[in-house]
Amino acid sequence: MLIYVHKSCSYCVPQTEAVQNITDEFNDKITVFEMSADDDARSEEAMQAYDPNGGTMYVPLTAVLTLGTNSDGEVVPVWHSTDQVTGDDWIKNYVEDAISQYDENSANWNP
């Protein structure tokens, strides 16, 4: 899963384009939630939950979520997020890793 929160500003444009490229490439393998920080009520909740700065919320926020194991070996939701413009390679690397982790851990997921 990829969550992308952004504004309609020039700073967010390169990340928006990168997210779209990855969405196009992995459209059958990931779910993408794109939210406008300008007018989507869910965006504030997403930024509070996944902001890498622990509460100082900036956009664009890109979060890649999957299933992984914790220190006890239990399968739990895990994520990596950034509030930087990272470009295609960063997003693609984390999406590919998330898909791999999901494939490895989803059979043992007991919510």
Secondary structure, DSSP 8 states (H G I E B T S, - for coil): -EEEEE-SSTTTHHHHHHHHHHHHHHTTT--EEEEETTT-THHHHHHHHH-TTSS---SSEEEEEEEEE-TTS-EEEEEEEESS---HHHHHHHHHHHHHHHHHHGGG---
